[in-house]
Amino acid sequence: MYYPVLPDTAFVPHAKGSQRVQRWLRWLHLAVEFARAAWILWRHFPRLQREEKLDQIRCWAKRVLLILQVEVSCQGAPPPGFAGLLVANHVSWLDILVIQSLTPGIFVAKDEVRRWPLVGSVAQACATIFVQRASARSARAMVDAGVAAFTQGYCVIGFPEGTSSDGCDVGAFHSNIFECAIKAQSPVQPLSVRYLNAQTGLPSEAPVFVGDTSLATSLQRVMASRSIQAQLHFGACIPAHGQSRKTLAAQAHQHVRRQLLSHRADHIAGV
C-alpha cells in the first residue's frame, strides 16, 4: 500500500510562488485540518457508528500526512476487522498518524499527551486510553479499557517501549499492555515503523522525537523536510492462547526487532 506526497502546486496558487508563501500556506492548511478534526470529533462523532468513526479517522490522518508531505508504504496488513492489540516500536508522534492512516483504532498513550496543545484535545475525543506512569491503578484501568475496546470491535494500538527511539533498533517491551490481550484472548499484531529519506533511501532524522525535543520543534523539522517516507511492516499475528503477558511481549519484540535489523542490514549491504 502506498500513497504519494501531495505536490507543492496543491498548496499555492502558482507553482513558482516563493518558498515563504508555500511554507506559510502549509502551516495554514495544517491548522485548518486540526480545526476541522476538532469540529468533526465534537459535533459529529457521537452520532457516528464504529465503522464511520474509523473511516473519518483514517481519512483525516491521510489528509494531514499529505500536508506534511510524508509518504507511506507498508508490507502486510492486519486481518480484516482486526479487534486485537497492535504493538509497534516508537519513533515519533508521526507514528500515530501513519498507523491511523492504515489501521485506525484506539491508542494507548502516556498521560502527558492529554496536556499537549490541541493534540491532547483531539486525542481525548478519539477515546485515547491515557496511562499514568508508575501507577498500578492506572495500569489496571488501561487493561479494562483495552478489553472493552476489543469487545466493541476496535483495534487497540500501543508502544510497549514506553519511550521513543531513532528507529534503527527497538528497546525492551514492557509487558503491562499485553495483559489486555491475555484477558480478552485477543491476538497481538506486531508492527515495525521506520522513516527514510525518500530521495536517498537512508534513515531520516527529521521525524525522530527523542530526548528533550519539544513537539513544536519536532513539527518544524517535519514541515521543513519534503522527502520523508514512512515504511511499515506488519508481522504475523501472535495468538494469546496459552501465553503470559511476558511471553507475548518477548515474541512481539522479537518480531519487530528482527524486521528493523533486517532493514538496517540491507542498507549496510547496499540493497
Backbone hydrogen bonds, N-H to C=O, Kabsch-Sander energy under -0.5 kcal/mol:
donor,donor_aa,acceptor,acceptor_aa,energy
3,Y,72,V,-1.4
10,A,7,P,-2.1
11,F,8,D,-2.3
12,V,8,D,-0.9
17,G,14,H,-2.0
22,Q,18,S,-2.2
23,R,19,Q,-2.7
24,W,20,R,-2.5
25,L,21,V,-2.4
26,R,22,Q,-2.0
27,W,23,R,-2.0
28,L,24,W,-2.3
29,H,25,L,-2.7
30,L,26,R,-2.2
31,A,27,W,-2.4
32,V,28,L,-2.6
33,E,29,H,-2.2
34,F,30,L,-2.0
35,A,31,A,-2.3
36,R,32,V,-2.5
37,A,33,E,-2.1
38,A,34,F,-2.4
39,W,35,A,-2.2
40,I,36,R,-2.3
41,L,37,A,-2.9
42,W,38,A,-2.3
43,R,39,W,-2.3
44,H,39,W,-0.5
44,H,40,I,-1.9
45,F,40,I,-2.2
47,R,44,H,-1.6
48,L,44,H,-0.5
48,L,45,F,-1.7
53,K,49,Q,-2.5
54,L,50,R,-2.4
55,D,51,E,-2.1
56,Q,52,E,-2.1
57,I,53,K,-2.3
58,R,54,L,-2.5
59,C,55,D,-2.4
60,W,56,Q,-2.3
61,A,57,I,-2.5
62,K,58,R,-2.0
63,R,59,C,-2.0
64,V,60,W,-2.3
65,L,61,A,-2.2
66,L,62,K,-1.9
67,I,63,R,-1.9
68,L,64,V,-2.5
69,Q,65,L,-0.7
70,V,65,L,-2.5
71,E,69,Q,-0.6
71,E,228,I,-2.7
72,V,3,Y,-1.3
73,S,230,A,-2.6
74,C,1,M,-1.5
75,Q,232,L,-2.0
82,F,79,P,-1.3
85,L,187,P,-2.3
86,L,84,G,-0.6
86,L,156,V,-3.2
87,V,85,L,-0.5
87,V,189,Q,-2.2
88,A,158,G,-1.7
89,N,191,L,-1.0
91,V,89,N,-0.5
95,D,92,S,-1.4
96,I,93,W,-1.0
97,L,93,W,-0.8
98,V,94,L,-2.7
99,I,95,D,-2.8
100,Q,96,I,-2.5
101,S,97,L,-1.9
102,L,98,V,-0.5
102,L,99,I,-1.3
103,T,99,I,-3.7
106,I,155,C,-3.0
107,F,105,G,-0.5
108,V,157,I,-2.6
109,A,107,F,-0.5
109,A,129,I,-2.5
111,D,131,V,-2.0
113,V,110,K,-1.6
114,R,111,D,-1.2
115,R,112,E,-1.6
116,W,113,V,-1.7
119,V,117,P,-3.9
120,G,116,W,-1.8
122,V,118,L,-2.5
123,A,119,V,-2.7
124,Q,120,G,-2.3
125,A,121,S,-2.0
126,C,122,V,-1.4
127,A,124,Q,-1.6
128,T,123,A,-2.1
129,I,107,F,-3.1
130,F,128,T,-0.8
131,V,109,A,-2.3
133,R,131,V,-0.5
135,S,132,Q,-1.4
136,A,134,A,-0.6
139,A,135,S,-2.0
140,R,136,A,-2.2
141,A,137,R,-2.1
142,M,138,S,-2.2
143,V,139,A,-2.0
144,D,140,R,-2.3
145,A,141,A,-2.4
146,G,142,M,-2.4
147,V,143,V,-2.4
148,A,144,D,-2.2
149,A,145,A,-2.0
150,F,146,G,-2.2
151,T,147,V,-2.2
152,Q,148,A,-1.1
153,G,150,F,-2.0
154,Y,149,A,-2.7
156,V,84,G,-2.5
157,I,106,I,-2.9
158,G,86,L,-2.6
162,G,159,F,-1.8
165,S,90,H,-2.5
174,H,160,P,-2.9
178,F,175,S,-1.1
179,E,176,N,-1.8
180,C,177,I,-1.3
182,I,178,F,-2.0
183,K,179,E,-2.8
184,A,180,C,-2.2
185,Q,181,A,-1.2
186,S,181,A,-1.7
188,V,238,I,-2.5
189,Q,85,L,-3.3
191,L,87,V,-2.0
192,S,233,H,-2.2
194,R,231,Q,-1.8
196,L,229,Q,-2.9
197,N,202,L,-3.3
198,A,196,L,-0.7
198,A,227,S,-4.2
201,G,197,N,-3.3
204,S,195,Y,-2.3
208,V,205,E,-0.7
209,F,91,V,-2.4
210,V,208,V,-0.5
213,T,210,V,-1.5
218,S,214,S,-2.4
219,L,215,L,-2.6
220,Q,216,A,-2.1
221,R,217,T,-1.9
222,V,218,S,-2.1
223,M,219,L,-2.6
224,A,220,Q,-1.8
225,S,221,R,-0.9
225,S,222,V,-0.7
228,I,69,Q,-0.7
229,Q,196,L,-2.7
230,A,71,E,-3.4
231,Q,194,R,-3.0
231,Q,229,Q,-0.5
232,L,73,S,-2.2
232,L,230,A,-0.5
233,H,192,S,-1.9
234,F,75,Q,-2.8
235,G,190,P,-2.4
235,G,233,H,-0.6
238,I,188,V,-3.1
243,Q,240,A,-2.0
248,L,244,S,-2.3
249,A,245,R,-2.2
250,A,246,K,-2.2
251,Q,247,T,-2.4
252,A,248,L,-2.6
253,H,249,A,-2.4
254,Q,250,A,-2.1
255,H,251,Q,-2.1
256,V,252,A,-2.3
257,R,253,H,-2.9
258,R,254,Q,-2.4
259,Q,255,H,-1.7
260,L,256,V,-2.2
261,L,257,R,-2.7
262,S,258,R,-1.8
263,H,259,Q,-2.0
264,R,260,L,-2.1
265,A,261,L,-2.4
266,D,262,S,-1.9
267,H,263,H,-2.0
268,I,264,R,-2.2
269,A,265,A,-2.2
270,G,266,D,-0.6
270,G,267,H,-0.8
271,V,266,D,-3.2
